[in-house]
Amino acid sequence: MKNSLKNEKCDFGEFKNLIIPPSYLTSINQMRKDKKTDYAVLASKLGKQWTPLIILANSRSGTNMGEGLLGEFRILLNPVQVFDVTKTPPVKALQLCTLLPCHSARVLVCGGDGTVGWVLDAVDEMKIKGQEKYIPQVAVLPLGTGNDLSNTLGWGTGYAGEIPVAQVLRNVMEADGIKLDRWKVQVTNKGYYNLRKPKEFTMNNYFSVGPDALMALNFHAHREKAPSLFSSRILNKAVYLFYGTKDCLVQECKDLNKKVELELDGERVELPNLEGIIVLNIGYWGGGCRLWEGMGDETYPLARHDDGLLEVVGVYGSFHCAQIQVKLANPFRIGQAHTVRLILKCSMMPMQVDGEPWAQGPCTVTITHKTHALMLYFSGEQTDDDISSTSDQEDIKETE
């Protein structure tokens, strides 16, 4: 019996094209000792379909769902390719890619859009180190709430265990490679005789000034005071609704057009009486709303997340934001641009980049293209719009 087990060869099963075999890593270590770096020769034995997958999970995301996912992935894959980013930062974990054949690795990020941004920042560091040929394609398993980037890429708004982890791996194998624009947001404070260094952010999703940034700022302030109270998706949405309703009455961001100047590709834009300006890189905003599209009853320029263009819209207040989210109103489409410049002339205003809010005094905000990220798009996931469209078609059939 023992001899028969010894002779039995493990083929790694269904996910063999995602698994890094222990024997491969042993051989790599020997090659490094011999000062050889031609890993492609070694990888050729594993076949052309071998696209090893590295798991980067945030154990604190999604009410600690990330922690459970780590265990499940370690069962299905080689544990050495599964990382908890709270213990092993992405910049360190991604060095595993340099032990794999060029352009072969894929990464699955389990977490919110913030975790995805953290990983993409680490990928940018690989470029700086001259490791561009090892850069992986990135897929997303969204945890928590919001997750507009994940939704744009076809992975949905939030994973809650509705499909088995094995199916998640199958989806990654079926996904297609695409590019995502990433943008540099530079905030230069007025005054201080240029002594202060400008603040810099990297934007994947959107930048905004106005009511949605104010809601995010209030939400973050209360979550920091009592984080245990914000572990429920439903409660989080209820808190956002409360602050949105409050702003409808108070209108803290009114007369924005008198407080800011906006330039698109160097041309000054005259603004109506707005309360907010939102600069979009992706299709979804505000937890699943197709902001640029609006109600879909008007013609508008095509928006893509890989064309080097930003979409800029205005909103008239929190109530207008709510109307857009339920497709009862269109945004005020200001235009598209390669470079956006916003000058805040006076007073403090709430701003946000990818859901990270702050209160900002007089400044100049300049948004320019930074780089591209290599992402994985899954076309099999139904987004909110797809579900709505399917429901509408079923209603029509029933009426007929």
Summary of the structure (lengths in Angstrom):
residues: 400
radius of gyration: 23.4
end to end distance: 66.3
largest distance: 83.3
contacts: 1237
relative contact order: 0.13
helix: 40%
strand: 25%
